[in-house]
Amino acid sequence: MPRGGYEQHRINHDRPTRETPEHSATIKLDFEAEASPGRIIFTSGLTTGPEKPVTLLAKNDGKVASINVRKNCVINLVLDHIDCDGNEKWWRFSNQYDAITTKEELRDFYGKLKYLPDEAITHPDNDDIILGYRKVSFVIKHNRDGRMGSSHGFSINIDLLQSDPDSNPDDWEWLPITIDPEIKNPPGGGNDTLFDGGAPDKQVPFI
């Protein structure tokens, strides 16, 4: 299923590991509009435990080049929806495609995608009607015996609200966007900057 020129392969709905991994990490996504019309900058922050099952690898320009997988883990992927002034940011995971897809068949390593109702966008007249999810989780299996630096094409599918949020939700128009970081599973070596979750409030630009 193409979207924005990318192939969309669904990840496994069963776990790629027999047991739920004991390690977890939270990647929080944010965005801001630049002065240039139509240009949006996406950023990410990482929170992990002391085992650091994943890290974010940044190139010399400071942008996130990849998500590095070091252990089997559960990833919580969250869309930050409150800005520094306390205002709402209206975006959600895609209603058309799965929130997480891959550019090739990789079901042996990624699976068990769950949509979590935490802080979801709900209908103003009925909180039981969810209009969009802003938090998902999925399981990653560490490619322990794979070639170091193996790249897995990954897509995060989101929608940005283009309408007045105070208007009728039935009339809302959304702009579909795909963010496409790579996953290194297993990661390679090198001297690029690693963000390992030690500073969870630090946001670094995505590709």
Secondary structure, DSSP 8 states (H G I E B T S, - for coil): --BTTB--EE-BSS-SSSS--S-EEEEEEEEEE-SSTT-EEEEEEEEE-TT--EEEEE-TTS-EEEEEE-S-EEEEEEE--B-TTS-B--EEE-SSS-SEEESS--TTTEEEEEE--TT-EEETTEEEEEEE--EEEEEE---TTS-TT-EEEEEEEEEEE-S-TTS-GGG--EEEEEE--EEESS----SSEEE-SSSTT--EEB-
